[in-house]
Amino acid sequence: MADQDNLSFVKKIDESVSTDYVADLKSGIFNLFVTLYQHLSIEIGPKNSILYCTEYLSEIIQTFTDIIENKTQE
């Protein structure tokens, strides 16, 4: 009798895939930025949209910079 696993025409695929979580998160943040830009560009134009989006990113960066500075002063 033939082994049942050998009767398949499709090779079994290993479903355990390793991923780079940092790269995934960076990609997700970038995609959110692009989506925000696309939605705003319809309402306020492409130039104002990119200015708004980069200002928003600057606010996020400043928030974390302030947190780091406050923690190091303690």
ZIVENFEN-V715506 format. One record per pair of residues at least 24 apart in sequence whose ideal C-beta (glycine too) atoms are under 10 Angstrom apart, sorted by the first residue. I is the first residue (numbers start at 1). J is the second residue. D is the distance in whole Angstrom. If there is no record, write none. Layout:
I&J&D + I&J&D
This chain:
29&57&9 + 29&60&9 + 33&57&7
